[in-house]
Amino acid sequence: MQPVQKFDVVVIGGGPAGLLAGGRAGQLGMKVAILEKMEKPARKLRITGKGRCNITNLKSYDDFVGEIVPNSHFLAKAFGNFFSSDIINLLESNGVPTVTERGQRVFPASGKAWDVAEALVGWAKRCGAQLFNHYEVESLLVSGSAITGLKVRVNKLSESIVFSCKAIVVATGGKSYPATGSTGDGYRFAQQVGHTLTDLRPALTGIETHPAFSFTGRLTLKNVQTTLWVDGAVAGEEFGEVELADYGLSGPAILKLSLKSVDAFRSNRKVRITIDLKPALTEEKLEARIIRDTSRSGYFSLEMLLRGLLPPPLVPVYLRLMNLKPKLQAALLNEAERKKLVGHLKNLSFEMTGYRGWNEAIVTAGGVSLNEVDDSTMASKLVQGLFLAGEVLDLTGNTGGYNLQIAFSTGWLAGQSAAAFVQKNA
Ligand SMILES: Cc1cc2nc3c(=O)[nH]c(=O)nc-3n(C[C@H](O)[C@H](O)[C@H](O)COP(=O)(O)OP(=O)(O)OC[C@H]3O[C@@H](n4cnc5c(N)ncnc54)[C@H](O)[C@@H]3O)c2cc1C
């Protein structure tokens, strides 16, 4: 098979890592192709942050890396080379002003993830990278232990074509939200040339529980304190929003706790989540408030009492939990029943029975083993001319803009290093 296209650097994947890698290599004078299997690049980026794109986070370096597992030290050089202020400057100088919100999270001022994607695509092209949509890489071509090119299927035609190149950046993302094009192909490419994968599992995902409560739509609980228990010991705590879904729990606080929950559950440990719906009140104060409310003059039903304490859709749930009739006069609650109610308000308890899979997980935990990648260049330690960037690596950030920054920083460094490799081996 004759090469039909010759490039210095070929980037596989037009997501945030691939666009940064391609643009940076182009800036450094390389002839660059970015091959994207979908009809347009950065489909996942366009839906990030519920369509608003949490681009990065302005936390200090130390706090930032504290949100990344399993080995954030691996990112020291990539972050030292290109960090949050750099992506913000790049976007702002390409027509996307940004705003910073609660928790130091950075968003495009327009509130549109689409604007971020278009700006990065435009920037990569202006840097000289050529973008090929509907170009699906099938396999890497290696001679000895050096990259020579790759095999590509265009527009799903049966005949493959060959791209020849000196360096490849694998920026194919993870396995989550496969409809966006991230179907885990990069793991296959890495394994094809001898790389090891760590355990791949859905992360930042909903947790299936018993009990699970079904409402029309989801019910969001705001300002609640959520505690994760593993084998009876506290393993994590989050304050904020929780969503009650028909399968169990989701929402920002749960997604943050899901990294630990999923791993504990997979190791057959007993995982429980409790929600404190009244974190501002101690049990004593809450009980005193209930006594005060129930001793009001006139008829005051249990249902009316609960309506003062809970979001309305939760009232029937609590009546079921308490096994009491809605019209019961609240003043007739005995001490044991009152304490049981306080217990359910301060410790609504859920046993973890599973977790949501690849179609719903925000990211993939696990990936190409970091032991086999040079942290100062993102180069494979096994194959000359091979570089890896973004979610394909065994790096996972929490919610808050960390995952995109990992993609931007490793992409930038991989593109820069691929260019240096080509120049050295010219
Ligand atoms: C719903 C959702 C919301 C999110 N919100 C945020 C957020 O607000 N902030 C944040 O920091 N992170 C967020 N993330 C995570 C973030 O989007 C990812 O971590 C990030 O996109 C990873 O970038 P990447 O470039 O490594 O991979 P991807 O964005 O997955 O891009 C990989 C690209 O490679 C292409 N590709 C794959 N295989 C091939 C092949 N064989 N040939 C050619 N092309 C191929 C794919 O089509 C895809 O375009 C969110 C994720 C999801 C699913």
The ligand as an SDF file (V2000), in Angstrom:
LIG
                    3D

 53 58  0  0  0  0  0  0  0  0999 V2000
  -20.9880   15.3940   29.2400 C   0  0  0  0  0  0  0  0  0  0  0  0
  -19.5590   15.7570   29.5440 C   0  0  0  0  0  0  0  0  0  0  0  0
  -19.2820   16.9820   30.1330 C   0  0  0  0  0  0  0  0  0  0  0  0
  -17.9690   17.3220   30.4550 C   0  0  0  0  0  0  0  0  0  0  0  0
  -17.7370   18.5570   30.9820 N   0  0  0  0  0  0  0  0  0  0  0  0
  -16.4650   18.9070   31.2890 C   0  0  0  0  0  0  0  0  0  0  0  0
  -16.1670   20.2190   31.7610 C   0  0  0  0  0  0  0  0  0  0  0  0
  -17.0400   21.1010   31.8130 O   0  0  0  0  0  0  0  0  0  0  0  0
  -14.8770   20.4950   32.1090 N   0  0  0  0  0  0  0  0  0  0  0  0
  -13.8760   19.5600   32.0100 C   0  0  0  0  0  0  0  0  0  0  0  0
  -12.7350   19.8560   32.3720 O   0  0  0  0  0  0  0  0  0  0  0  0
  -14.1070   18.3430   31.4830 N   0  0  0  0  0  0  0  0  0  0  0  0
  -15.3650   18.0010   31.1100 C   0  0  0  0  0  0  0  0  0  0  0  0
  -15.6060   16.7730   30.5570 N   0  0  0  0  0  0  0  0  0  0  0  0
  -14.4560   15.8570   30.2860 C   0  0  0  0  0  0  0  0  0  0  0  0
  -13.7160   16.3220   29.0130 C   0  0  0  0  0  0  0  0  0  0  0  0
  -14.6550   16.6050   27.9990 O   0  0  0  0  0  0  0  0  0  0  0  0
  -12.7370   15.2570   28.5130 C   0  0  0  0  0  0  0  0  0  0  0  0
  -11.8880   14.8760   29.5640 O   0  0  0  0  0  0  0  0  0  0  0  0
  -11.9140   15.7980   27.3380 C   0  0  0  0  0  0  0  0  0  0  0  0
  -12.7810   16.0730   26.2400 O   0  0  0  0  0  0  0  0  0  0  0  0
  -10.8330   14.8240   26.9010 C   0  0  0  0  0  0  0  0  0  0  0  0
  -10.1880   15.3870   25.7950 O   0  0  0  0  0  0  0  0  0  0  0  0
   -9.4100   14.4870   24.7350 P   0  0  0  0  0  0  0  0  0  0  0  0
   -8.9720   15.4110   23.6520 O   0  0  0  0  0  0  0  0  0  0  0  0
   -8.3960   13.6700   25.4330 O   0  0  0  0  0  0  0  0  0  0  0  0
  -10.4950   13.4680   24.1790 O   0  0  0  0  0  0  0  0  0  0  0  0
  -11.9070   13.6790   23.4480 P   0  0  0  0  0  0  0  0  0  0  0  0
  -12.4820   14.9990   23.7780 O   0  0  0  0  0  0  0  0  0  0  0  0
  -12.6620   12.4670   23.7780 O   0  0  0  0  0  0  0  0  0  0  0  0
  -11.5200   13.7100   21.9050 O   0  0  0  0  0  0  0  0  0  0  0  0
  -11.0270   12.5590   21.2560 C   0  0  0  0  0  0  0  0  0  0  0  0
  -11.3090   12.6770   19.7660 C   0  0  0  0  0  0  0  0  0  0  0  0
  -10.6590   11.6120   19.0870 O   0  0  0  0  0  0  0  0  0  0  0  0
  -11.5220   11.1480   18.0490 C   0  0  0  0  0  0  0  0  0  0  0  0
  -11.1320    9.7640   17.7350 N   0  0  0  0  0  0  0  0  0  0  0  0
  -11.2450    8.6800   18.5490 C   0  0  0  0  0  0  0  0  0  0  0  0
  -10.7980    7.5680   17.9100 N   0  0  0  0  0  0  0  0  0  0  0  0
  -10.3790    7.9770   16.6670 C   0  0  0  0  0  0  0  0  0  0  0  0
   -9.8370    7.2910   15.5400 C   0  0  0  0  0  0  0  0  0  0  0  0
   -9.6330    5.9580   15.5360 N   0  0  0  0  0  0  0  0  0  0  0  0
   -9.5310    8.0170   14.4300 N   0  0  0  0  0  0  0  0  0  0  0  0
   -9.7470    9.3520   14.3960 C   0  0  0  0  0  0  0  0  0  0  0  0
  -10.2940   10.0470   15.4270 N   0  0  0  0  0  0  0  0  0  0  0  0
  -10.5920    9.3680   16.5530 C   0  0  0  0  0  0  0  0  0  0  0  0
  -12.9020   11.2660   18.6620 C   0  0  0  0  0  0  0  0  0  0  0  0
  -13.9010   11.2770   17.6710 O   0  0  0  0  0  0  0  0  0  0  0  0
  -12.7940   12.5800   19.4460 C   0  0  0  0  0  0  0  0  0  0  0  0
  -13.1750   13.6840   18.6610 O   0  0  0  0  0  0  0  0  0  0  0  0
  -16.9080   16.4080   30.1940 C   0  0  0  0  0  0  0  0  0  0  0  0
  -17.1980   15.1890   29.5850 C   0  0  0  0  0  0  0  0  0  0  0  0
  -18.4970   14.8600   29.2570 C   0  0  0  0  0  0  0  0  0  0  0  0
  -18.7830   13.5390   28.5900 C   0  0  0  0  0  0  0  0  0  0  0  0
  1  2  1  0
  2  3  1  0
  2 52  2  0
  3  4  2  0
  4  5  1  0
  4 50  1  0
  5  6  2  0
  6  7  1  0
  6 13  1  0
  7  8  2  0
  7  9  1  0
  9 10  1  0
 10 11  2  0
 10 12  1  0
 12 13  2  0
 13 14  1  0
 14 15  1  0
 14 50  1  0
 15 16  1  0
 16 17  1  0
 16 18  1  0
 18 19  1  0
 18 20  1  0
 20 21  1  0
 20 22  1  0
 22 23  1  0
 23 24  1  0
 24 25  2  0
 24 26  1  0
 24 27  1  0
 27 28  1  0
 28 29  2  0
 28 30  1  0
 28 31  1  0
 31 32  1  0
 32 33  1  0
 33 34  1  0
 33 48  1  0
 34 35  1  0
 35 36  1  0
 35 46  1  0
 36 37  1  0
 36 45  1  0
 37 38  2  0
 38 39  1  0
 39 40  1  0
 39 45  2  0
 40 41  1  0
 40 42  2  0
 42 43  1  0
 43 44  2  0
 44 45  1  0
 46 47  1  0
 46 48  1  0
 48 49  1  0
 50 51  2  0
 51 52  1  0
 52 53  1  0
M  END
$$$$
